[in-house]
Amino acid sequence: MPADKTIELTLKKLEMTAEDLKALIDLQGKIIAGFKPDEQHFILHRTIDDFSNALKSDHMYVFGLYDKDRLVSQSILSLPGDNDRRDLEEFAGEYKNSELAVFKAVLVDPEYRGHGLMKRMLKIREQVALDHGRKIAITQIAADNPASWVNAIQYGMQIAKVGFDPEDNAEVIYLKKDLQQPAPDFSSAKAYHLALGSDVHRNMPALFNKMIKLFEAGFIGTAWDKENNHIIWYKKEDILSNQIKKHILANKGHVA
Ligand SMILES: CC(C)(COP(=O)(O)OP(=O)(O)OC[C@H]1O[C@@H](n2cnc3c(N)ncnc32)[C@H](O)[C@@H]1OP(=O)(O)O)[C@@H](O)C(=O)NCCC(=O)NCCS
């Protein structure tokens, strides 16, 4: 991609056509070929059937960003119905399916990375989810894929669970974003700063253990301090009590 970033990309909802199917498979193939052996689990390796099912589904949207006629990024949004079996059943069980939007992996052509395409895909899916009245967006990211989860946090998602994928026992991070409420106010809450260090990949086993402990102690990972390369965590109760305080202040004078 030219460094001047002026290139115009076109958004398209992909359809069940041979051309769209081939473009999806080709881009996924290019990305998988670019992964090191220990990065292969970063994304689901979708078969032609998997892509066809997503394209044909009545509750999934497959989006593509195109540079002229070249597909350079793809993402899937699932808006499950209450009677559907949804992805990530092990997470956010307190919500009805019809309140949720599931963000599946974003893939960006290596030549187009670092230009905000992943963030664009997050925004596009958020808008479609909101248009369908969804309240909460959820996603799951491999713990050792900080490029993806740091980016999701920057975009406003919060680490709400840290654990193991029930299907393959992989170390994963679950994130969620309330699409209809503004981000909570943390100003008076006590923060825990988790330093990612200069080599986050090497530090990942220790970081994952710390994240598990934070999650078990009731903390939520809410922000990325870019300057210091820290993830900032707050206690769930502090977030809630701040929200309640704010609510009371906003309603002062209206309460008898
Ligand atoms: C993860 C991926 C989608 C990011 O796409 P992208 O379009 O380059 O992302 P963006 O340009 O929106 O954002 C890049 C941001 O991620 C951060 N980032 C990139 N690599 C990083 C790394 N190794 N560690 C920490 N943060 C990193 C950058 O700081 C940058 O932040 P900035 O906007 O403040 O500069 C892309 O690298 C990719 O396709 N990877 C392979 C597939 C994959 O892993 N998908 C996600 C599965 S959940």
The ligand as a Tripos MOL2 file, in Angstrom:
@<TRIPOS>MOLECULE
LIG
   48    50     1     0     0
SMALL
NO_CHARGES

@<TRIPOS>ATOM
      1 C1         -4.2020   -8.0710   13.5280 C.3       1 LIG1
      2 C2         -4.4420   -7.3690   12.1810 C.3       1 LIG1
      3 C3         -5.8670   -7.6600   11.7420 C.3       1 LIG1
      4 C4         -4.2370   -5.8490   12.4010 C.3       1 LIG1
      5 O1         -4.6320   -5.1980   11.2150 O.3       1 LIG1
      6 P1         -4.1600   -3.7010   10.8410 P.3       1 LIG1
      7 O2         -5.0760   -3.2020    9.7940 O.co2     1 LIG1
      8 O3         -2.7190   -3.6760   10.5760 O.co2     1 LIG1
      9 O4         -4.4660   -2.9290   12.1980 O.3       1 LIG1
     10 P2         -4.6270   -1.3560   12.3520 P.3       1 LIG1
     11 O5         -3.8520   -0.6610   11.3080 O.co2     1 LIG1
     12 O6         -6.0880   -1.0350   12.5030 O.co2     1 LIG1
     13 O7         -3.9580   -1.1080   13.7710 O.3       1 LIG1
     14 C5         -2.6240   -1.3770   14.0130 C.3       1 LIG1
     15 C6         -2.4430   -1.1590   15.4970 C.3       1 LIG1
     16 O8         -2.1290   -2.3890   16.1260 O.3       1 LIG1
     17 C7         -0.9900   -2.2220   16.9180 C.3       1 LIG1
     18 N1         -0.0850   -3.3260   16.6810 N.ar      1 LIG1
     19 C8          0.3100   -3.8060   15.4980 C.ar      1 LIG1
     20 N2          1.1920   -4.8050   15.7020 N.ar      1 LIG1
     21 C9          1.3300   -4.9260   17.0390 C.ar      1 LIG1
     22 C10         2.0880   -5.7830   17.8800 C.ar      1 LIG1
     23 N3          2.8880   -6.7290   17.3840 N.pl3     1 LIG1
     24 N4          1.9630   -5.6420   19.2080 N.ar      1 LIG1
     25 C11         1.1540   -4.6920   19.7460 C.ar      1 LIG1
     26 N5          0.4250   -3.8680   18.9890 N.ar      1 LIG1
     27 C12         0.5140   -3.9820   17.6640 C.ar      1 LIG1
     28 C13        -0.2960   -0.9880   16.4750 C.3       1 LIG1
     29 O9          0.1820   -0.3170   17.6160 O.3       1 LIG1
     30 C14        -1.3400   -0.1890   15.7690 C.3       1 LIG1
     31 O10        -1.7810    0.7770   16.6740 O.3       1 LIG1
     32 P3         -1.8090    2.3460   16.2480 P.3       1 LIG1
     33 O11        -3.0580    2.4970   15.4420 O.co2     1 LIG1
     34 O12        -1.8670    3.0680   17.5550 O.co2     1 LIG1
     35 O13        -0.5660    2.5820   15.4730 O.co2     1 LIG1
     36 C15        -3.4400   -7.8310   11.0920 C.3       1 LIG1
     37 O14        -2.1440   -7.7400   11.6130 O.3       1 LIG1
     38 C16        -3.6910   -9.2480   10.6000 C.2       1 LIG1
     39 O15        -4.4380   -9.4830    9.6390 O.2       1 LIG1
     40 N6         -3.0580  -10.2280   11.2430 N.am      1 LIG1
     41 C17        -3.2180  -11.6120   10.8550 C.3       1 LIG1
     42 C18        -4.6070  -12.1470   11.1220 C.3       1 LIG1
     43 C19        -4.9930  -11.9690   12.5670 C.2       1 LIG1
     44 O16        -4.2420  -12.2570   13.4850 O.2       1 LIG1
     45 N7         -6.2350  -11.4840   12.7510 N.am      1 LIG1
     46 C20        -6.8130  -11.2420   14.0540 C.3       1 LIG1
     47 C21        -7.3770  -12.4820   14.5980 C.3       1 LIG1
     48 S1         -8.3850  -12.1680   16.0110 S.3       1 LIG1
@<TRIPOS>BOND
     1     1     2 1
     2     2     3 1
     3     2     4 1
     4     2    36 1
     5     4     5 1
     6     5     6 1
     7     6     7 2
     8     6     8 1
     9     6     9 1
    10     9    10 1
    11    10    11 2
    12    10    12 1
    13    10    13 1
    14    13    14 1
    15    14    15 1
    16    15    16 1
    17    15    30 1
    18    16    17 1
    19    17    18 1
    20    17    28 1
    21    18    19 ar
    22    18    27 ar
    23    19    20 ar
    24    20    21 ar
    25    21    22 ar
    26    21    27 ar
    27    22    23 1
    28    22    24 ar
    29    24    25 ar
    30    25    26 ar
    31    26    27 ar
    32    28    29 1
    33    28    30 1
    34    30    31 1
    35    31    32 1
    36    32    33 2
    37    32    34 1
    38    32    35 1
    39    36    37 1
    40    36    38 1
    41    38    39 2
    42    38    40 1
    43    40    41 1
    44    41    42 1
    45    42    43 1
    46    43    44 2
    47    43    45 1
    48    45    46 1
    49    46    47 1
    50    47    48 1
@<TRIPOS>SUBSTRUCTURE
     1 LIG1         1 GROUP 0 **** ****
